[in-house]
């Protein structure tokens, strides 16, 4: 069985006593981004511009790509996700955002950067679940996909990283993965979202 609320995920993402919050957010963000990249690598051959002409999560959620400098635009899911993964990688490699040396400090707006990265990574999962889940299940990839998504979900919940509005496309799945109490807490999250 691959569904169901699991306290182990909540414990796994909780800030350990004595750990620096920003270091913890950085480490988990990097792990989650790497997992999303692996998930996308597994499903990339299933997604093409003809079958997925727009980046969406079902009929009610579509996403426009914006690099923050140009006007948001509709792209095929493959191009949107390629841009997203490249952008996430550049954010993670930027030592002004994710410092490498011990003497370097995290920027004051570090959590804003984490919010945007995690929100965008969530969109990859939303697209994958809506458009490619059946084929991934047939390949025996369901348990791994669900495990990675649970990590993301509990991380979002623990640190209020994504608004409930952004989570709506996968609401029923999140409800299956979390306890009733956790689910209602998550759905009350009204954090400001950033593109």
Legacy VTK file of the C-alpha trace (Angstrom):
# vtk DataFile Version 3.0
C-alpha trace
ASCII
DATASET POLYDATA
POINTS 195 float
0.000 0.000 0.000
1.364 3.422 -0.952
-1.246 5.793 0.442
-2.207 6.920 3.914
-1.143 9.434 6.518
2.233 8.680 7.971
3.695 10.326 11.064
7.157 9.312 9.878
7.041 11.954 7.157
5.963 14.646 9.599
8.825 13.706 11.920
11.284 13.521 9.029
10.640 17.097 7.910
10.327 18.674 11.377
13.213 20.948 12.346
15.481 18.951 14.663
16.332 20.557 17.973
19.437 22.706 17.664
19.362 22.732 13.854
19.447 26.057 11.982
16.090 26.686 10.262
17.583 28.071 7.069
20.071 25.209 6.760
17.203 22.759 7.258
15.020 24.477 4.664
17.942 24.515 2.224
18.756 20.827 2.691
15.147 19.696 2.269
14.580 22.000 -0.704
17.610 20.506 -2.443
16.447 16.942 -1.718
12.920 17.676 -2.931
14.186 19.345 -6.107
16.468 16.388 -6.825
13.592 13.940 -6.291
11.363 15.966 -8.633
14.093 15.902 -11.264
14.302 12.105 -10.982
10.508 11.791 -11.168
10.459 13.986 -14.253
13.290 11.970 -15.782
11.164 8.843 -15.391
8.181 10.438 -17.079
9.813 12.723 -19.633
9.411 10.193 -22.447
5.665 10.027 -21.705
5.153 13.756 -22.157
5.358 15.500 -25.513
4.041 18.784 -26.942
1.297 16.983 -28.874
-0.085 15.134 -25.844
0.593 17.946 -23.352
0.365 21.201 -25.346
0.053 23.234 -22.144
1.381 22.908 -18.619
-1.623 21.913 -16.570
-2.988 19.794 -13.770
-6.294 18.677 -15.182
-8.842 21.036 -16.681
-8.996 23.482 -13.785
-5.323 24.367 -13.332
-2.997 25.621 -16.024
0.338 27.286 -15.471
2.111 30.024 -17.385
5.893 30.188 -17.436
7.604 33.320 -16.177
11.269 33.825 -15.497
10.488 37.028 -13.605
11.787 39.201 -16.438
9.342 38.549 -19.253
5.580 38.317 -19.603
4.147 34.938 -18.464
3.524 32.622 -21.412
1.806 29.343 -22.131
4.247 26.575 -23.008
3.950 22.859 -23.695
4.433 20.948 -20.445
7.795 19.561 -21.582
9.197 23.043 -22.223
7.657 24.486 -19.054
9.175 21.737 -16.918
12.549 21.961 -18.701
12.581 25.707 -17.978
11.468 25.068 -14.408
14.168 22.486 -13.726
16.839 24.728 -15.241
15.583 27.665 -13.155
15.487 25.582 -9.944
19.022 24.365 -10.596
20.254 27.930 -11.120
18.580 29.014 -7.862
20.136 26.113 -5.947
23.575 26.813 -7.456
23.391 30.529 -6.634
25.606 30.942 -3.569
23.942 34.284 -2.793
20.714 32.345 -2.151
22.094 28.965 -1.034
25.475 29.802 0.534
28.214 27.213 0.325
30.883 28.588 2.654
30.184 28.580 6.393
30.940 32.281 6.720
28.315 33.163 4.099
24.848 33.987 5.351
21.468 33.201 3.881
19.710 36.227 2.379
16.980 37.943 4.396
14.418 36.839 1.795
15.605 33.214 1.786
12.201 31.756 2.666
10.661 33.626 -0.279
13.087 31.798 -2.591
12.198 28.469 -0.962
8.466 29.238 -1.328
8.821 29.836 -5.067
10.991 26.768 -5.667
8.641 24.498 -3.731
5.528 25.953 -5.371
6.991 25.315 -8.806
8.138 21.807 -7.906
4.592 21.102 -6.683
3.358 21.995 -10.173
5.562 19.278 -11.675
3.920 16.713 -9.394
0.468 18.101 -10.187
1.090 17.661 -13.908
2.623 14.212 -13.469
-0.276 12.926 -11.368
-2.944 14.308 -13.692
-1.340 13.476 -17.022
1.016 10.533 -16.554
0.155 8.630 -13.374
-1.420 5.594 -15.053
1.639 5.004 -17.222
4.000 5.474 -14.275
1.924 3.012 -12.265
2.159 0.507 -15.122
5.959 0.922 -14.995
5.950 0.091 -11.271
6.859 3.645 -10.293
3.799 4.473 -8.153
5.327 3.821 -4.723
8.397 5.956 -5.438
6.286 8.788 -6.857
3.958 8.714 -3.852
6.846 8.631 -1.370
8.507 11.664 -2.961
5.196 13.513 -3.072
4.526 12.747 0.603
7.907 14.256 1.501
6.999 17.384 -0.462
3.515 17.575 1.083
4.700 17.274 4.672
7.516 19.764 4.050
4.987 22.255 2.652
2.741 21.656 5.643
5.458 21.909 8.275
6.774 25.259 7.059
3.655 26.795 5.411
5.409 27.100 2.067
2.569 27.039 -0.460
-0.922 28.520 -0.363
-3.925 26.220 -0.193
-5.088 27.659 -3.528
-1.938 26.319 -5.221
-2.524 22.905 -3.641
-6.107 22.551 -4.879
-5.361 20.469 -8.000
-4.077 17.623 -5.800
-6.385 18.228 -2.854
-7.969 14.757 -2.908
-4.568 13.069 -3.123
-3.179 15.201 -0.290
-6.233 14.279 1.767
-5.446 10.575 1.250
-1.801 11.079 2.229
-2.348 13.076 5.412
-4.327 12.788 8.607
-7.580 14.744 8.770
-6.042 17.230 11.208
-2.948 17.747 9.043
-5.078 18.124 5.938
-7.260 20.855 7.429
-4.199 22.680 8.755
-2.635 22.572 5.304
-5.773 23.767 3.543
-5.938 26.806 5.850
-2.500 27.952 4.721
-2.862 31.292 3.015
0.725 32.266 2.372
1.470 34.793 -0.308
2.534 32.977 -3.442
5.193 34.105 -5.853
5.637 33.161 -9.532
LINES 1 196
195 0 1 2 3 4 5 6 7 8 9 10 11 12 13 14 15 16 17 18 19 20 21 22 23 24 25 26 27 28 29 30 31 32 33 34 35 36 37 38 39 40 41 42 43 44 45 46 47 48 49 50 51 52 53 54 55 56 57 58 59 60 61 62 63 64 65 66 67 68 69 70 71 72 73 74 75 76 77 78 79 80 81 82 83 84 85 86 87 88 89 90 91 92 93 94 95 96 97 98 99 100 101 102 103 104 105 106 107 108 109 110 111 112 113 114 115 116 117 118 119 120 121 122 123 124 125 126 127 128 129 130 131 132 133 134 135 136 137 138 139 140 141 142 143 144 145 146 147 148 149 150 151 152 153 154 155 156 157 158 159 160 161 162 163 164 165 166 167 168 169 170 171 172 173 174 175 176 177 178 179 180 181 182 183 184 185 186 187 188 189 190 191 192 193 194
